[in-house]
Amino acid sequence: MSEGNNIVLRCEGLTKEYEEIRALDNLNLEISSGKVFGYIGHNGAGKTTTIRILAGLIRPTAGNATVCGVDVSSGRDRIKSIVGYMPDSFGVYDQMRVWEYLDFFGAAFKIPRKQRRERIDYVLANTDSEYMRDRFVDKLSHGMKQRVGIARALIHDPTFMVLDEPLSGLDPRARIQMRQLLRRLANEGKTLLVSSHILAELAVICDEIGIINKGQLQISGPMEDVFNALQKDRLIELKALDGMKKAQELVDSNDQSSEMDESSLDDGLLRFRFSGNDEKLADLFDAIRQAGTRIVTMREVPLDLEQAYMAVSGVASEHVGKMGQE
């Protein structure tokens, strides 16, 4: 959890029920200023419900959430000026140019006309969208619309931005551009909550992550802390020129190694799980060398974000234990 007065978002016991369905169950979460928080979960996990509550669009059944100290339920008018919200799909208007589209929303936020022009110039420049100024919104590509959507969410200069699937449907180049944009916004002092199914992208851009499943936040915190908490057994990969059979025997007989992947042996690779500390692992490597195995490389394979999600969500749990997932 975050500490001090630097907390932008605080959720305490946040719950939302729809008749017999509990879409969000006792969510406790804090996000500090300038952080990019990745919110991960499959469809129906509770991500969008959380986001709509934080944007002031729906009220929680129980618990509370504050953004910059303002309650999202009792201070809904104020919340709209603090929070910049980009839904996973948003309407565009036929025969409206990009600058007109942004001007329309600027007027909805009651930004004076002169200041609106300045804000439009700023958000177009900040989202690398200046060249779209006079284009019709409904004629833009999906990636262009996503950037205009972020420009719209920025028009009133919010402190906290809630972006629902901003990376969805983008081609590789557009994803790179979007990733750079989100990091730039954080570096400029914005605090971002970003939901996405594209786990590899979140691993690159986020400072912290939270994994939600069936309405419950399973784990959250800095990326490294989450990975370390989930990866109880280390995945070790050893590559050798020869002597692999003896290495395999030593690994197999070691009481702190498990789940050896024999399918990779033909490629000169040996992958296995190891539960011991660094000293025990070094002893195993020494024994393998002394047995005559000529080691080329040996490394600990880091847990990736997709594995972290599956480990806590129970989705395709049998896949978590497979070797060589990187």
Buried (B, 14 or more C-beta within 10 A) or exposed (E): EBEEEEBBBBBEEBBBBEEEEBBBBBBEBBBBBBBBBBBBBBEEBBBBBBBBBBBBBBEBBEBBBBBBEBBBBEBBEBBBBBBBBBBBEBEBEEEBBBBBBBBBBBEEBEBEEEEBBEBBBBBBEBBBBEEBBEBBBEEBEEBBBBBBBBBBBBBBBBBBBBBBBBBBBBEEEBBEBBBEBBBEBBEEEBBBBBBBBBBEBBBBBBBBBBBBBBBBBBBBBEBEEBBEBBBEBBBBBBBBEEBBEBBBEBBEEBEBBBEBBEEBBEEEBBBBBBBBEEEBBEEBBEBBBEEEBEBEEBEEBEBBBBBBBBBBBEBEEEEBBEBEBE
